[in-house]
Amino acid sequence: MEDDAFLSDLYKSQLEKAGHTVIQAFESSESISAIYDFKPDLVLLDLIMPRFTGMEVLKKIKAEKRLSSLNVIVLSNIKDNKIVNEAADLGAKGYIIKTSITPDQISEEVKKYL
C-alpha cells in the first residue's frame, strides 16, 4: 500500500519480475478492501497515506481475527525508532526504509519475509 503511484509502479514491476502477483492500493480504505478481497501472503505498507495512517491500517489488520496472522512489512521513509518499535509492537514483521533500498532490491527484501 503505497500512495505514490510512480514508486508503487516501480515496486510492482520489480516484484512481478520476481514472480509475485501484486495488487496495488493507493489509499488506506482501499487497502483494507484489497486485503479482504485478495488475502495476500504479504502486505507492504507505507505509513503516510490518505484518510488513515499506515499505522491505523496495521491496527485494523491485526485486530481482525482472519487477518491477524498476515505478514505486514512497513515500507516507509520514517526513520524514528519509536515508530519502528510501535510498528513491531502492533505486529509488523519488518520495517524497511525506502531510501535504504532501490526498487531493484525490493524483491530481495520481500523474500526475507515470505
Backbone as a chain_set.jsonl record, in Angstrom:
{"seq": "MEDDAFLSDLYKSQLEKAGHTVIQAFESSESISAIYDFKPDLVLLDLIMPRFTGMEVLKKIKAEKRLSSLNVIVLSNIKDNKIVNEAADLGAKGYIIKTSITPDQISEEVKKYL", "coords": {"N": [[0.837, -1.153, 0.0], [0.995, 1.835, -1.121], [1.092, 5.265, -1.44], [2.237, 6.815, -3.408], [2.045, 6.78, -6.705], [3.923, 6.471, -8.798], [6.231, 5.39, -7.52], [5.054, 3.111, -6.446], [4.402, 1.741, -8.8], [6.99, 1.187, -9.731], [7.918, -0.585, -7.713], [5.994, -2.594, -8.035], [6.551, -3.515, -10.634], [9.139, -4.601, -10.292], [8.637, -6.599, -8.38], [6.845, -8.236, -9.748], [8.507, -9.129, -11.804], [10.029, -10.837, -10.327], [8.287, -12.859, -9.959], [6.042, -12.528, -8.347], [2.598, -11.909, -7.582], [0.987, -8.86, -7.694], [-1.036, -6.591, -6.013], [-2.178, -3.375, -6.082], [-2.762, -0.618, -3.887], [-3.764, 2.634, -3.164], [-4.68, 4.196, -1.165], [-5.779, 4.301, 2.215], [-8.359, 3.143, 3.019], [-8.984, 1.782, 0.705], [-6.926, -0.028, 0.747], [-7.544, -1.718, 2.899], [-9.881, -2.945, 1.907], [-8.782, -4.271, -0.332], [-7.112, -6.105, 0.933], [-8.969, -7.736, 2.298], [-10.353, -8.746, 0.06], [-8.399, -10.068, -1.54], [-6.677, -11.505, 0.103], [-3.721, -11.515, 0.668], [-0.32, -12.888, 0.756], [1.555, -11.284, 1.823], [1.88, -7.932, 2.922], [3.006, -4.842, 1.879], [3.396, -1.936, 3.498], [2.942, 1.46, 3.525], [3.465, 4.233, 5.732], [2.576, 6.858, 5.576], [-0.308, 7.849, 4.381], [-3.316, 8.687, 2.543], [-6.408, 9.486, 4.217], [-6.413, 7.351, 6.475], [-3.652, 6.649, 8.615], [-0.812, 4.553, 7.863], [-0.171, 3.158, 10.152], [-2.621, 3.055, 11.474], [-3.981, 1.432, 9.675], [-2.48, -0.903, 9.983], [-3.157, -1.515, 12.647], [-5.899, -2.086, 12.291], [-5.738, -4.348, 10.621], [-4.433, -6.214, 12.288], [-6.269, -6.404, 14.322], [-8.38, -7.799, 13.287], [-9.551, -11.021, 13.308], [-9.339, -12.939, 11.177], [-7.365, -11.803, 9.659], [-5.211, -11.337, 11.235], [-2.867, -12.887, 11.279], [-1.53, -12.188, 9.03], [1.323, -11.335, 7.132], [2.892, -8.338, 7.52], [4.807, -5.769, 6.266], [6.349, -2.833, 6.983], [6.96, -0.151, 4.872], [8.629, 2.566, 4.585], [9.711, 6.045, 4.802], [10.131, 7.057, 7.229], [12.272, 7.281, 9.851], [12.276, 7.021, 12.571], [12.965, 5.598, 15.655], [11.057, 5.131, 17.635], [8.678, 4.927, 16.168], [9.313, 2.727, 14.547], [9.51, 0.746, 16.536], [6.888, 0.852, 17.539], [5.451, -0.073, 15.318], [6.425, -2.703, 15.21], [5.506, -3.628, 17.691], [2.798, -3.596, 17.157], [2.617, -5.69, 15.437], [3.917, -5.76, 12.968], [6.037, -7.459, 10.757], [8.414, -6.627, 9.742], [10.462, -3.763, 8.911], [11.178, -1.522, 6.538], [13.271, 0.942, 5.328], [12.583, 3.151, 2.843], [14.462, 4.749, 1.47], [16.766, 3.364, 1.859], [16.95, 1.266, 0.171], [16.897, 0.258, -3.274], [14.437, 0.323, -5.92], [15.027, -1.944, -7.434], [15.987, -3.706, -5.524], [13.85, -4.463, -4.0], [12.481, -6.923, -4.329], [14.286, -8.783, -3.283], [14.269, -8.029, -0.618], [11.609, -8.589, 0.049], [11.581, -11.378, -0.188], [12.79, -12.169, 2.181], [10.758, -12.191, 4.01], [8.782, -13.907, 3.245]], "CA": [[0.0, 0.0, 0.0], [1.89, 2.972, -1.333], [0.29, 6.344, -2.008], [2.952, 7.404, -4.538], [1.778, 5.863, -7.816], [5.154, 6.203, -9.543], [7.038, 4.465, -6.728], [4.305, 1.859, -6.376], [4.575, 1.048, -10.085], [8.361, 0.645, -9.764], [7.94, -1.768, -6.848], [5.157, -3.62, -8.671], [7.303, -4.055, -11.76], [10.232, -5.437, -9.777], [8.079, -7.778, -7.715], [6.291, -9.113, -10.781], [9.657, -9.773, -12.462], [10.478, -11.901, -9.428], [7.274, -13.904, -9.935], [4.978, -12.247, -7.387], [1.389, -11.228, -8.012], [0.94, -7.619, -6.923], [-2.259, -5.794, -6.01], [-1.83, -2.056, -5.57], [-3.777, 0.229, -3.257], [-3.137, 3.942, -3.002], [-5.335, 4.904, -0.089], [-5.933, 3.37, 3.334], [-9.588, 2.344, 2.996], [-8.828, 0.895, -0.443], [-6.001, -1.096, 1.134], [-8.289, -2.681, 3.734], [-10.736, -3.712, 0.992], [-7.939, -5.164, -1.129], [-6.638, -7.181, 1.81], [-10.1, -8.656, 2.471], [-10.714, -9.391, -1.207], [-7.349, -10.867, -2.154], [-5.979, -12.306, 1.12], [-2.325, -11.66, 0.223], [0.663, -13.522, 1.637], [2.383, -10.227, 2.401], [1.471, -6.551, 2.642], [3.988, -3.775, 2.045], [2.526, -0.87, 3.987], [3.506, 2.78, 3.775], [2.856, 4.844, 6.911], [1.948, 8.12, 5.206], [-1.332, 7.534, 3.398], [-4.542, 9.472, 2.697], [-7.501, 9.063, 5.104], [-5.866, 6.77, 7.7], [-2.215, 6.39, 8.517], [-0.458, 3.147, 7.744], [-0.227, 2.566, 11.493], [-4.036, 2.741, 11.719], [-4.283, 0.261, 8.837], [-1.852, -2.042, 10.66], [-4.01, -1.832, 13.812], [-7.124, -2.732, 11.8], [-5.379, -5.682, 10.139], [-4.097, -7.086, 13.411], [-7.457, -6.556, 15.165], [-9.291, -8.73, 12.615], [-9.1, -12.391, 13.553], [-8.945, -13.651, 9.956], [-6.22, -11.129, 9.043], [-4.18, -11.064, 12.24], [-1.619, -13.604, 11.01], [-0.983, -11.665, 7.784], [2.648, -10.717, 7.182], [2.89, -6.929, 7.144], [6.115, -5.13, 6.287], [6.246, -1.391, 6.806], [7.876, 0.383, 3.87], [8.456, 3.984, 4.875], [10.907, 6.86, 4.945], [10.197, 7.499, 8.622], [13.39, 6.562, 10.468], [12.146, 7.222, 14.007], [12.966, 4.322, 16.382], [9.778, 4.985, 18.341], [7.716, 4.455, 15.161], [9.73, 1.362, 14.198], [9.117, -0.109, 17.663], [5.424, 0.797, 17.583], [5.026, -0.974, 14.238], [6.744, -4.066, 15.66], [4.569, -3.952, 18.779], [1.483, -3.827, 16.55], [2.647, -6.935, 14.694], [4.652, -5.724, 11.701], [7.137, -8.436, 10.735], [9.638, -5.957, 9.339], [10.388, -2.326, 8.67], [12.163, -1.192, 5.513], [13.383, 2.358, 4.992], [12.574, 3.242, 1.378], [15.683, 5.348, 0.931], [17.909, 2.474, 2.056], [16.945, 0.254, -0.892], [16.447, 0.707, -4.593], [13.337, -0.523, -6.392], [15.576, -3.23, -7.888], [16.262, -4.552, -4.366], [12.635, -4.745, -3.234], [12.122, -8.352, -4.357], [15.173, -9.47, -2.337], [13.776, -7.715, 0.728], [10.348, -9.314, 0.233], [11.908, -12.808, 0.007], [13.149, -12.39, 3.577], [9.566, -12.254, 4.84], [7.823, -14.906, 2.749]], "C": [[0.896, 1.233, 0.0], [1.085, 4.069, -2.004], [0.966, 7.05, -3.183], [2.857, 6.425, -5.714], [3.041, 5.506, -8.597], [6.016, 5.173, -8.812], [6.355, 3.1, -6.628], [4.459, 1.057, -7.665], [5.983, 0.464, -10.232], [8.456, -0.631, -8.932], [7.165, -2.917, -7.492], [5.917, -4.302, -9.799], [8.399, -5.011, -11.282], [9.707, -6.714, -9.125], [7.478, -8.752, -8.715], [7.401, -9.819, -11.563], [10.166, -10.945, -11.63], [9.421, -12.986, -9.241], [6.133, -13.691, -8.954], [3.777, -11.62, -8.087], [1.235, -10.016, -7.108], [-0.408, -6.937, -7.122], [-1.89, -4.457, -5.38], [-3.04, -1.392, -4.922], [-3.083, 1.538, -2.912], [-3.723, 4.748, -1.848], [-5.73, 3.887, 0.977], [-7.215, 2.542, 3.295], [-9.581, 1.375, 1.818], [-7.922, -0.287, -0.077], [-6.703, -2.147, 1.984], [-9.176, -3.554, 2.856], [-9.928, -4.707, 0.174], [-7.444, -6.345, -0.302], [-7.746, -8.2, 2.036], [-10.383, -9.442, 1.192], [-9.674, -10.381, -1.705], [-6.555, -11.741, -1.188], [-4.513, -12.554, 0.727], [-1.455, -12.408, 1.231], [1.461, -12.481, 2.402], [1.821, -8.873, 1.999], [2.671, -5.648, 2.882], [3.176, -2.519, 2.341], [3.303, 0.407, 4.253], [2.805, 3.363, 5.007], [2.125, 6.141, 6.594], [0.989, 7.835, 4.06], [-2.527, 8.46, 3.602], [-5.568, 8.756, 3.584], [-6.995, 8.531, 6.435], [-4.366, 6.623, 7.526], [-1.989, 4.895, 8.317], [-0.506, 2.44, 9.09], [-1.669, 2.208, 11.858], [-4.47, 1.53, 10.893], [-3.709, -0.994, 9.497], [-2.681, -2.466, 11.872], [-5.273, -2.564, 13.375], [-6.843, -4.156, 11.325], [-5.186, -6.63, 11.313], [-5.273, -7.294, 14.354], [-8.461, -7.553, 14.582], [-8.766, -10.155, 12.751], [-8.603, -13.073, 12.273], [-7.755, -13.012, 9.245], [-5.025, -11.023, 9.974], [-2.855, -11.774, 11.985], [-0.935, -13.139, 9.716], [0.381, -11.028, 8.003], [2.558, -9.287, 6.663], [4.298, -6.387, 7.319], [5.882, -3.642, 6.056], [7.345, -0.961, 5.841], [7.713, 1.896, 3.91], [9.787, 4.722, 4.848], [11.044, 7.407, 6.359], [11.229, 6.637, 9.338], [13.38, 6.658, 11.993], [12.048, 5.867, 14.73], [11.672, 4.083, 17.141], [8.714, 4.425, 17.393], [8.039, 3.024, 14.748], [9.291, 0.392, 15.293], [7.607, -0.243, 17.773], [4.891, -0.155, 16.516], [5.276, -2.43, 14.63], [5.785, -4.508, 16.757], [3.171, -4.251, 18.253], [1.451, -5.068, 15.667], [3.314, -6.893, 13.338], [5.838, -6.668, 11.788], [8.474, -7.808, 10.372], [9.384, -4.499, 9.078], [11.527, -1.992, 7.714], [12.12, 0.309, 5.264], [13.524, 2.466, 3.478], [13.888, 3.768, 0.815], [16.904, 4.459, 1.111], [17.978, 1.352, 1.017], [16.537, 0.904, -2.199], [15.24, -0.145, -4.989], [13.82, -1.888, -6.887], [15.786, -4.208, -6.73], [15.003, -4.993, -3.623], [12.284, -6.23, -3.225], [13.012, -9.162, -3.422], [14.716, -9.226, -0.899], [12.509, -8.518, 1.022], [10.611, -10.793, 0.503], [12.224, -13.127, 1.465], [11.935, -12.641, 4.462], [8.533, -13.267, 4.372], [8.241, -16.306, 3.133]], "O": [[1.472, 1.603, 1.023], [0.456, 3.829, -3.035], [0.311, 7.817, -3.887], [3.505, 5.378, -5.716], [3.208, 4.36, -9.014], [6.476, 4.203, -9.414], [7.011, 2.063, -6.716], [4.626, -0.162, -7.628], [6.153, -0.621, -10.789], [9.006, -1.635, -9.385], [7.618, -4.062, -7.497], [5.92, -5.529, -9.901], [8.553, -6.106, -11.823], [10.281, -7.788, -9.307], [7.591, -9.966, -8.544], [7.248, -10.98, -11.942], [10.672, -11.927, -12.172], [9.618, -13.922, -8.466], [5.327, -14.599, -8.751], [3.929, -10.89, -9.066], [1.341, -10.133, -5.887], [-0.858, -6.732, -8.249], [-1.353, -4.413, -4.273], [-4.18, -1.578, -5.35], [-1.952, 1.544, -2.426], [-3.29, 5.872, -1.594], [-5.988, 2.726, 0.658], [-7.157, 1.333, 3.521], [-10.112, 0.269, 1.921], [-8.134, -1.407, -0.54], [-6.474, -3.343, 1.803], [-9.221, -4.771, 3.038], [-10.338, -5.855, 0.004], [-7.37, -7.466, -0.803], [-7.496, -9.404, 1.975], [-10.621, -10.649, 1.233], [-10.03, -11.431, -2.24], [-5.828, -12.633, -1.626], [-4.125, -13.696, 0.481], [-1.809, -12.541, 2.402], [1.979, -12.749, 3.486], [1.345, -8.692, 0.878], [3.281, -5.68, 3.951], [2.363, -2.093, 1.522], [4.202, 0.441, 5.094], [1.659, 3.01, 5.286], [1.158, 6.488, 7.272], [1.405, 7.609, 2.924], [-2.737, 8.966, 4.704], [-5.563, 7.528, 3.668], [-7.14, 9.215, 7.449], [-3.875, 6.488, 6.405], [-2.876, 4.081, 8.575], [-0.843, 1.258, 9.162], [-1.913, 1.174, 12.482], [-5.242, 0.698, 11.368], [-4.377, -2.026, 9.56], [-2.882, -3.661, 12.093], [-5.677, -3.542, 14.004], [-7.624, -5.068, 11.598], [-5.727, -7.735, 11.315], [-5.283, -8.262, 15.114], [-9.298, -8.088, 15.31], [-7.641, -10.445, 12.342], [-7.554, -13.718, 12.288], [-7.193, -13.609, 8.326], [-3.934, -10.655, 9.538], [-1.813, -11.299, 12.437], [0.126, -13.65, 9.359], [0.571, -10.268, 8.952], [2.192, -9.056, 5.511], [4.905, -6.526, 8.381], [5.288, -3.246, 5.053], [8.503, -1.355, 5.977], [6.77, 2.441, 3.337], [10.853, 4.106, 4.868], [11.984, 8.147, 6.647], [11.083, 5.417, 9.423], [14.399, 6.393, 12.63], [11.145, 5.08, 14.445], [11.237, 2.939, 17.272], [7.94, 3.548, 17.775], [7.136, 2.198, 14.613], [8.754, -0.675, 14.994], [7.097, -1.324, 18.067], [3.987, -0.948, 16.779], [4.424, -3.29, 14.404], [5.306, -5.642, 16.747], [2.443, -5.059, 18.83], [0.385, -5.465, 15.195], [3.289, -7.889, 12.614], [6.562, -6.673, 12.784], [9.532, -8.37, 10.652], [8.239, -4.049, 9.028], [12.7, -2.162, 8.049], [11.055, 0.876, 5.017], [14.471, 1.935, 2.897], [14.369, 3.279, -0.207], [17.969, 4.761, 0.574], [18.94, 0.584, 0.983], [15.913, 1.965, -2.219], [15.049, -1.229, -4.439], [13.099, -2.879, -6.77], [15.765, -5.42, -6.942], [15.084, -5.814, -2.709], [11.831, -6.743, -2.202], [12.548, -10.133, -2.824], [14.776, -10.129, -0.064], [12.355, -9.063, 2.116], [9.934, -11.398, 1.334], [11.955, -14.234, 1.932], [12.057, -13.231, 5.536], [7.514, -13.464, 5.034], [7.551, -17.27, 2.799]]}, "num_chains": 1, "name": "protein.A"}
